Amino acid sequence: MIINKRIWITGASSGIGSELALQLAAAGHTVICSARGDDKLQALAQQSIELTGQIVPLVYDVTEDSKTEAVTAQLKGLADSLDMMIICAGRCEYIDNAVLETDLFRRVYDVNVFGAVNATSAALPLLEASAASAERLRQVGKPQIVAIASLSAVTGLPRAEAYGSSKAAMIYLFNTLRLDLQKRIDVTVVNPGFVATEMTKQNDFPMPFMMQPADAAECIIKGVEKRKLTVNFPLRLWLSLKLPSLIPSVWYRWLGPRLVRPESGKQQP
Ligand SMILES: NC(=O)c1ccc[n+]([C@@H]2O[C@H](COP(=O)([O-])OP(=O)(O)OC[C@H]3O[C@@H](n4cnc5c(N)ncnc54)[C@H](OP(=O)(O)O)[C@@H]3O)[C@@H](O)[C@H]2O)c1
């Protein structure tokens, strides 16, 4: 029997988020999909017509702090409670020649960090409602928060000062929230490697072990179903970053500097 979960995904209009929405709707779940652009969300809802579950669009810019309560009310209008939220809305900007622009950091942090805080706080009352329902707990288990961070936070990477540090903040935020919510809500942190999406189209450097969004979504869903604390993929990229990071002098004196572009490297202090 298919158990219909009520799931909210931010950043669901393209890439990893839209693949997650389609796969979860195909598995029979009701997926509320958010992003800033309505057109793509409507197109996604159209795509779900043939699927067992359904996709319900909800336009929401996660950076708008003042909208948090209104979004909670909108979510309540769509579902009595939520069994899962997936924080997938994200922004990536790289820095050049170690020039630290506050505005750039603010744009990236606004979506990846403060946006994650806003969306989570909007969803918490509905996740708590699921946790308080004996019937819901029996049917689908504890509600879940899934935070899409990044393998870029495993170790320092050139030009990723803003993006990587925002994802490191996300990882700390959700690992900590896991402790404070442990009795009622499970938290999974997901760290993908390179996935072929709009976000990585801008990258003009080698992206080893690149994955397709459908495969990335499959890895995420498998890990979330097992209620893993952390999901890192692809394994080969995770190992290539994690192992040297355990010996910082190997990464920062030997391997890491090889990734710095010559023109950037010249201007580094
Ligand atoms: N692709 C990769 O290689 C990779 C690797 C590691 C981690 N990730 C993470 O995976 C997540 C999804 O990325 P992706 O690769 O699928 O990128 P993507 O295709 O560019 O999707 C980003 C999504 O976030 C939404 N979004 C951006 N700003 C938003 C805002 N202020 N409010 C609400 N929604 C917003 C976008 O829709 P609108 O523009 O319509 O708002 C879009 O739906 C991100 O958190 C990213 O950091 C990606």
The ligand as a Gaussian input file, in Angstrom:
#p B3LYP/6-31G(d) Opt

LIG

0 1
 N       24.220000      21.213000      -8.785000
 C       25.187000      20.863000      -7.964000
 O       26.270000      20.439000      -8.404000
 C       25.004000      20.945000      -6.459000
 C       25.990000      20.381000      -5.667000
 C       25.861000      20.452000      -4.278000
 C       24.756000      21.059000      -3.733000
 N       23.813000      21.597000      -4.533000
 C       22.668000      22.254000      -3.886000
 O       21.473000      21.653000      -4.352000
 C       20.416000      22.616000      -4.298000
 C       19.705000      22.639000      -5.642000
 O       20.619000      23.133000      -6.616000
 P       20.497000      22.814000      -8.174000
 O       21.824000      22.390000      -8.610000
 O       19.322000      21.958000      -8.437000
 O       20.293000      24.303000      -8.712000
 P       19.199000      24.997000      -9.615000
 O       18.769000      24.122000     -10.731000
 O       19.762000      26.337000      -9.924000
 O       17.959000      25.159000      -8.608000
 C       17.937000      26.100000      -7.593000
 C       16.497000      26.220000      -7.114000
 O       16.448000      27.146000      -6.025000
 C       15.417000      28.098000      -6.300000
 N       15.730000      29.348000      -5.637000
 C       16.815000      30.140000      -5.807000
 N       16.723000      31.242000      -5.035000
 C       15.560000      31.119000      -4.339000
 C       14.897000      31.917000      -3.391000
 N       15.400000      33.092000      -3.003000
 N       13.720000      31.484000      -2.887000
 C       13.192000      30.315000      -3.284000
 N       13.759000      29.502000      -4.185000
 C       14.931000      29.906000      -4.711000
 C       15.377000      28.200000      -7.833000
 O       14.122000      28.665000      -8.333000
 P       13.790000      30.218000      -8.618000
 O       14.995000      30.811000      -9.293000
 O       12.550000      30.208000      -9.466000
 O       13.508000      30.825000      -7.292000
 C       15.544000      26.730000      -8.184000
 O       14.321000      26.053000      -8.073000
 C       21.063000      23.939000      -3.904000
 O       20.901000      24.163000      -2.532000
 C       22.526000      23.718000      -4.232000
 O       23.364000      24.541000      -3.441000
 C       23.895000      21.567000      -5.887000

